Amino acid sequence: MAFNANDPSGAGGLSADLTAMSSASAHVLPVVTGTYVRDTSAVQDHIAFDEEAVTDQARCALEDMPVQAFKVGFVGTPENLSAVAQITSDYAEVPVVTYMPDLSWWDELAIENYLDACTELLLPQTTVLVGNHSTLSRWLLPEWEGDRPPGPREVARAAAVHGVSYTLVTGINAADQFLESHLASPETVLATARYERFEATFSGAGDTLSAALCALIAGGADLQTACAEALTYLDQCLDAGFQPGMGNAVPDRLFWAHDDDEAEAEPGAEPASDSTLDADDFPLDTTRH
């Protein structure tokens, strides 16, 4: 089940959750918490649903189907965070993947209230916290005064204070034009991946990664395997990414569906047989649809 906002640009939000999770063969239960007002360049605004609408959507689906994992993206208000936390607490055995996006587009007071609510209500139930290094550092270690930026274990320790078991920190600058991602616990770094930096600026990468990770965990993969596969999937999505508008590039989460290997017809080859269907092949009175 994915709690997230609609993104009309198709870059992130529930659009990312649906396509990434489906790519991992998961059946997605998407709960709309509100909608962004945005294009591929920037977020202009956000319109939140009230907490009752969020709760009713989730409870109705959960009474019908079992859930294997929760993904929580941007839900818009502290009240919605409280509603989501109450739902996940009723399924304490189900893993929760929480993704914290960059909220710099938002009002400063709104950001502070949202992060405080997330810290108090949702992090105690979070199995894996996913976020960019700079976003998580500013949130969890606002008074950091070290000579160097905090490392993945320091971020994981700060998250663990609030009950988070594991932290997946992305976008850590490395030498030679590479970026690193680290899956860490307070005690150790469990997995590290290094990928070449893309020249393009992407929207929706974090939602894509966290959704894929959640789906793989739901499918039964252990955490380290799920993390490695999700990071590889994201790298392939970015490598196949495209620019649909005048703003940022978007990950191609369905890159695997493109038929790039289709052979071209050779000169002189016989044309393919005509497979056009006749209307009589599907009499309307004998089909269900």
N, C-alpha and C positions, 0 to 999 in steps of 0.2 A: 504494500500500500504506500502510495506516494502522496504526501501533503506538500502542495506547492502552488505558486501563483501561475495563472495563465500568462504566456508571453506571446503577444500578437506578432512579434517579429519572427517567431519560430526558432530563436537562438537558444534560449534556455527555458527555465521553468518547466511546466508540465510537458511542453513539446519535447524537451530533452529527455525527461523521465520516460515518456511513452516509447520513444524510438530506441533509446539506449537499453531499456529493460527488455523490450521486445526482441532486440538483437541478441540478448542473452537467454532467449526462450522463456521469459517470465510472462505470466499473465498479470497485467498491471491493474491495480485498483486506484485510479487517480481521484484524489479529493481536491477540488478547487478551493483555495483559500482566499482568492481575490484575483485581481489582474493588474499587470503592469500597463502603463501607458508609455510605450517605448518604440523605438525603431532599432536598427542595427548599430546606430552610433551611440545612443545613450538612453538611460531611463529618464523619462520626463515626470512621471508620477506613479502612484500605486493606489488602487481602489480595493479596500479590503472587504471581504464578506464578514458578517458578524459571526460570533463564536457558535451560535446555535445552528446556523446553516452548515458550518464546518462539521460540527458534532453529528448532526442528522445524516449527512452524507456518509460519514465513516461508519457510524453505528449500523446503518441499514445494510451496507455491504458486508460488514463483519459478522452480522447475524446470519448471513447467507453462506459465506465462504470462509475457509480457514486462511490465515495469513502467515507467511513464513518470515517476513522481514518488513520493517518500516523504514521509509526514507522521509526525512523532514527537510524541506528546503525553506524558502522564505515564505512565511505565513502572514506577515503584514502587521500584526498587532500583538501586544502582550496578552490580550484576552484570548487570541487564537492559539498562542503558545500554551496557555493554561489548558485550553480545551484539548489540544494535541497531547500534552503531557498526561492529562487524566485518562485519555484513551490508551496510550502506550503503557501506562502503569497497570491497566487491567490485563495486559498481555505481557507480564514481566519476563516470561521465558523467551519472548520474541526479540531478536536483535534490532537495534535502532541505529541507523546511519544518519547522522546530522550533518548537513552542509551549511556553512556560513559564507554567503557571498559578500562581495564588496558592497558596502552600503553608503559609500561616500556621496552618492547622488541625493541622499535623503537629508532631512532636517537634523541638525546636531542633537537636539533634545530627543527627537524620536529615535535616533540611533541609540542613544544612551539608555532610554527606557526599554527598548527592544532587547539590547544585549544583556541588560540586568535581568530581565525576565527569562531570557534563554539560559543564563548562568544559573539562576535559582530553580527554574522549573524543569528544563529539558535536559541539561547536561547530566544531572544525576541519573538519568535513564539512558544515556547515550552509550552505545557500545563502541562506535567508531566516529570520531569527529573529523570531518574533512574540510580543508580550507587552504587558501593561499598563505604562504609564510608571513607575508606582511600583514594580511588581514588578521590572522590568528595572533600574531605577536602584539599588534596594537590593542587587541581585545583582551587577551589573557595576561599580558605582561606590559601594562601601560607605563610602569615606572622603571622599566629596564634601563640600567645605566652602564652596562658592560661596554668594553672597548670594541667588541664585535657584536653582530646581531645574535639573538638567541638561537641555539641549535635546535634540532628536532626533539631531542630528549628534554631540553628545558621547556619547550612548548608543551610536550606531552606531560611533564610534571605539573605544569600550571593547570592543564586541563584535568589531570587526575585529582587535584585538590577538590574539584567540583563533582567527582564521581565518574569521569570518563575513563574507560579501560584502555583505549588505543586512539592514537591520533595519526591521521595521514596528512602530512604537511607537504604541500606542493610549491613549485615555483621558487626553490632555493637556488640562488645564483651560484654557479660553479665556474671554474676556469674554462677557457677555450670555447666560449659561446655555448655552454651547456647549461641546462636546468636540471635540478635533482628533485626527486620526491622521496620522502622517507616515511615508512610506517614505523611508529615508535610507541613504546610503552614507557612509563617512568624509569624503568630499569635499563632498557636497551633499545637499540634500533633493530627492528625485526627484518626489515627489507629496505633496499635502496634501489632506485632506478634512475638512470641518467639518460636524458634525451637531448638531441641537438635543438637549440633554440630556433623557433620559426620566425621569419621576418614579419609575418602578418600579425595583427592584433585580433584576437578571437573573442567573441562573446559566446557564453554557454559552455565553456570547457569544464568548469567546476561541477555544474549540474550533470553534465554528461558522465564525468568520472564517478561521482557519488552514486548516480543511478545505476551504472554498470556494476559497481562494487556491491550495492544492495541486492541487485538481481542475482549475482553470482553467489552471494552468501545464502540467499533464499533457495538457490538451487542445490545447496549442500556442500559447496566448496569450503575448505578451511580458509581462515582469514588471510594467511600469507599467499596462498594460491589465488584467491579471489582478488587480492590487491595487485598481484603481478599481472593477472589477465586483464583487469580493469585498466591499468596503466598502459598496457600494450594496445588495448582497444582504443583508448583515448588518443594515443600517438598515431594510430592508423586513421582515426577520424579527422585529426588535425592535418595529417599529410594529404588527405583527400578533400580537405575543406575548400569552401568556395565563398565568394562574395556576392550574396543575392541582391544587395542594394548598394547604397552609396556610403555605408558605414563600415563596420568591422566584418571580418570573415566569420563564418559559421562552421562548426565541425560537421562533417558529413557522416552522420551516425549510421547511415545505411550504405556505406561504401561497399560492403560485402555483397549487396544485391545487384550491383552493376555488372552487366554481362560484357566485360571487356575482352573476353577470349573468343567471342563469336567470330568464326572464320568468314572472311570475305569470299564472295563467289568468284571463282576463277573464270577468265574469258572462255567462252564456248561451252560453259557448263550448262546442263539441262536446267531449265527453270523449275523451281519447286512446284509440287502439285498444288492445285487450287484446293484449299481446305475451307473455303467459305461455307458457313452453315446456312442451311435453308430454314425458314421459319417453321416448316413442318417438323423439323427435328425436335422442336420443343413445344408440343401442343399445350396451350395454356391450361387446359382442364386436367392435365395429369402431372403438373409440377407443383411443388410446394411454394416456390417463390416466383 
